[in-house]
Amino acid sequence: MKLKININFLEKYLAYLVNDFEYKRMTEKYKKIDVEYKRITENLKEYDLMADVDDQRFHHFRSTVNHKLS
């Protein structure tokens, strides 16, 4: 009887340890993914701002060329 109780306790404790380890591993993985996501979105925001400036330059250039041709 005592042996069965100890085995049940050990099984539960082992399951707890495995779940805790898995939780910590997944948490670290998600933190890395979150950091990577933030880095990529920052780069995209910078690229988008640069694209907006290029678009404005293009439209300004096009409008001056069109006026000269008319």
Residue pairs with C-beta under 8 A, 6 or more apart in sequence:
none
